[in-house]
Amino acid sequence: MWRATVKGLLGHKLRLALTVLAITIGVGFVTGSFVFTDTLGSVFDDLFSGTTAGIDVTIRPIIETETDFGFSLPEKIPAAVLDEVRAVEGVEEATGSVFWFVQLLDQNGEIAGTTGPPTFGASWTDTNRPGAFSLREGARPAADGQVALDRKTAERLGFEVGDTVQIVILGPPESFTLVGLAGFGEADNLGGAGFALFDIPTAQRVFRAGDTFDTIDVAAIPGVTPETLVERLQTMLPDSVEAVTAQSVAEEQAAALKEGLGFFNTFLLVFAGIALFVGTFIIQNTFRIIVAQRTRELALFRALGATGRQVTGMVLTEAAIVGVVSSGLGLLFGVALANVLAIAYEAFGGDLPEAALEVRLRTVVVALAVGVVVTLISALLPARKAASVPPVAALRDVESTTRRSMRTRVVAGAPISAFGIALGVIGLFVDLPFEGISPIALVGAGAAIVFIGVAVISPIFTRTVAGAIGAPFPRLLALPGALARENSMRKPRRTAATAAALMIGLALVSLATILAASFRGTVRQVIDESFRADLVISGVGFGGIGFSTSIADELEALPEIDRLARTRFGQASIQEGPAFVSAVQTHTFLDLFSIDLIAGGFEDLSLPSVALRTSRAEELGVVVGDTVTLTFARTGEQQLPVAAIWDGQGIQGSVLVSIETFEANFVEQLDSQVLIALRDGVTIESGRAAVESVTVAYPNVQIQDQADFKAQTESQINLILSLIFVLLLLSVLIALLGITNTLSLSIIERTREIGLLRAVGMSRKQVRRMIRWESVIISVFGAVLGIALGILFGWAVVRALSEQGLLFVLPGGQLIGALFAAGVAGIVAAVLPAWRASRLNVLDAIAYE
Amino acid sequence: MTRKEVAAGAAGAVKIYGEGEAQVNALNGIDVEFASQEFTAIMGPSGSGKSTLLHCLAGLDSLTGGRVYIGDTDLGSLEDDELTRLRRDQVGFVFQAYNLVPTLNAMENITLPMAIAGRKADQAWVDRIIDTIGIRDRLHHRPSELSGGEQQRVAAARALASRPDIIFADEPSGNLDSSSGAELLGFMKEAVDQLGQTIVMVTHDPAAAGYADRVVFLADGVVVGEMLDPTRERILDHIKVLEG
């Protein structure tokens, strides 16, 4: 049986080629993702463990408030602590360091690298230990006005040792002389982020640290273990400060970076999963057709004495071989893909030391297993059907259309779809009482099950829908068109199965389109409703980093400005949960921010107090007059009364405090936004010109009016959408390959019929036309189903997010465009099969057995 | 013979398959003519070249040497597209099986060549054929709903419906039981006698050949005999002579 299987397989090489491709692509993405993230993870591990050489213990302030968005700075460590640490037994050396984020200006005077990770600014310890940073060229900064940059950034911006570099830190840009180029461990920058290094006094000055430090690095006398030193230090350090081994700090830092990698890995794996899911539909269809075409051959085996199970085994073995071969190819493809990702990473500013790509055993095993398992599962149903071929079919033509009633399909498919919908609804709308199952995973699983359910039911209405789609064909395309329509309707199960793959791809594409349109529409409406200012000043660059408070001070003096309102953002925790705190100027902000006062009043905010958003107040169960506990990084726990309750889209976050309260409780003081109302009679243009006269000295801010603001937000949404689109396109591509595949197989089935038509006088062009438009009907059918599902999913998701204010926008034009594109794709998918059909030798065809 | 026109014929036709040891000389310089408005049968043992001759005459296969023609048209001079049009407009076919497109009903199958050409059928002519054949009550049925005999009769009706210059039939009654076969062949004869058609039929069945006006005997790729006004018995005798 083994030889028969292998020979059977080789006989169908071409038929299986496209099936192999689907698995290869899916497995390739799985492999590529793992290889890339493993490689990068190792690079980070090496990077950070290399940096602890020479440092044994790090002393740092205890960070109480750490949220998903980052952390707020605690109070720094006074210099006195450094002196005390130096006196501790076992300490050989102790140095303090200061760090924060900086922004470099490029050669054109604009902020460099606004789309990448931020630049890290730090002091460079002036000891002769091998530290984290290593000098590559030039000298270390040793005086005020001197800076060393990472080599990668210097190269990218075109700076050489000796040049003047302008850097924005907490105030207006300052000029520094580039005295050296540095690297971090083996790499030329810090996992994609650049850095700027100063000597300690300079760092303390520019980061406004006074005579304090952010951390103290301690080296132990040889023979003293880091752990011992930690114990000794803990006993003498103030309560707000802790000592940890440098090793654990390195591990923490590496883990933080790797967490980001983990998200990226998951992101790619999701798309690989979608590709493989689409692939299962294609594989199942292919094997079903192959089994049907080999009825006579399989019947012969049965007639000669093979059991049904042996026949099933044959088909499954074929599937397994296909799975192994395609997974193997997928592995190779995945390694190539990882290379591409590495190149992209370097292009976006990352630096990979000469590391070979890491292909772990786990990756190989997972890739092979995934490929084989997916293929086997997909081939399971057709394989079992193969066992039911009656032996007598070897001798005469047995009509194999088991007219299992359509009712069975509804009975099976409806509950499946209902189950999938239920899962999705639970994931979207129900608050799960237990941890461990992510709602997103539930929604995803629900969607997948709905797809399966719909695919099972769809043959029921294939005839009607395909007939409707093809209704104009007989008139527009004469006989070939009529035959195309008839052919698409004659085997509803096959048409539906072929279209199913495209249905999935288009459902996801429609979903993405609808979500993007909804986001865009909501944002536009929110901006229209709540954008009361004439102009807004905000920070340019990573994560809305703040800018110098002196800008607003200077702007206040301008005659063109009627009033302005500044805000600052920070992180804290409120009664155990994280809180995004916005600070506002109590007198002016109501004019410029669109806020509805629900209870209380904002006048009292200047007394230390908070104003809570309605949802947050309800969550905490407090009303005006109650006291809440806020924990700040700098000042710890504070009891603050609730002065007001408000709602509205005009400001982020749920906790408002006054600027004064913010200044009292936070270390970092940077404005995040300044809203400006111009005097009556002043035009936007002249207002903007006036503001620019102030901001010209601060390249790290931008001025926007309402239109600019909208445009920027929209372009951000569009960017994300494009990325998702590209990845979804992969699945659509696989689906189209599926259509090509099925068409080719069904043409083989219809060889005699095509031969007859050619004999009776149908031209090659007419044959091509017939195949082509059959493909179009199938594609459009899949697209109709997919778009309908996509609208359903889109509506459900938007509904679930409507609490956050998301509105449902249906981009009708884009969806119709997608339908049209599916039709065009159908034409493309048919090119090869149609060509082969037209090339059939008429004589061979009519003699075809 | 000279009083009738020549509908089709072959002159020195040679058809060779394969090379060297595996070479097969299907047609060995065969010369034959088929008259208009006649029912001609081609008979011969396996390997005699009768099917090959039919295929080449119909424009389904090409010769290695010599000439084959329909009317005044030398088929060797035609391109594929022209051959296709020839088959559509000037030639009718009846095969042993699988004559009909499964997704079309009987009526649509009958008018298939015209539909391919984008022309309207001559309705009076088609009606006449349908009534002569006697399948009017089966017109809206699909092939899967017709018996073998009915399918072949629909195929014959199709072959006639486009009013071709000549009809080629390859073992048309081969898959039918004797009564359906007789029905079909009787109709074909009627088409020649009453409707003025020309039919060339390949068969191995002497009873079927008995319906023809003339039988041409082939062996080893050449004509080895002919018989006018054949009957089944005379044919059987002649075959014994040929084999003897």
Contacts between the chains, C-beta under 8 A, distances in Angstrom:
chain1	res1	chain2	res2	distance
A	478	B	115	7.2
A	478	B	118	5.4
A	479	B	112	7.7
A	479	B	115	4.2
A	479	B	116	5.4
A	479	B	118	7.6
A	482	B	115	7.7
A	483	B	101	7.3
A	483	B	103	6.9
A	483	B	104	7.8
A	486	B	103	3.8
A	486	B	104	7.1
A	487	B	103	6.4
A	490	B	102	7.4
A	490	B	103	5.3
A	752	B	98	5.0
A	753	B	98	7.5
A	753	B	101	6.1
A	753	B	102	6.9
A	756	B	95	7.5
A	756	B	98	6.3
A	756	B	99	6.8
A	756	B	100	7.9
A	756	B	101	6.9
A	757	B	101	6.9
A	757	B	112	8.0
A	757	B	116	7.6
A	758	B	84	7.1
A	759	B	58	7.8
A	759	B	60	6.2
A	759	B	87	6.2
A	759	B	93	5.7
A	759	B	95	7.9
A	760	B	87	6.6
A	760	B	88	6.8
A	760	B	93	6.2
A	760	B	112	6.0
A	760	B	113	5.5
A	760	B	116	6.9
A	760	B	158	7.7
A	761	B	84	5.8
A	761	B	85	6.8
A	761	B	86	8.0
A	761	B	87	4.5
A	761	B	88	2.3
A	761	B	89	6.9
A	761	B	91	8.0
A	761	B	113	5.4
A	761	B	116	5.3
A	761	B	117	7.1
A	762	B	84	7.3
A	762	B	88	7.5
A	762	B	116	5.0
A	763	B	81	6.2
A	763	B	84	5.0
A	763	B	85	7.6
A	763	B	116	8.0
A	764	B	80	7.3
A	764	B	81	7.6
A	764	B	84	7.5
A	766	B	116	6.7
A	842	B	60	5.5
A	843	B	55	6.0
A	843	B	60	5.1
A	843	B	61	5.3
A	846	B	60	7.7
A	846	B	95	6.4
A	846	B	98	7.3
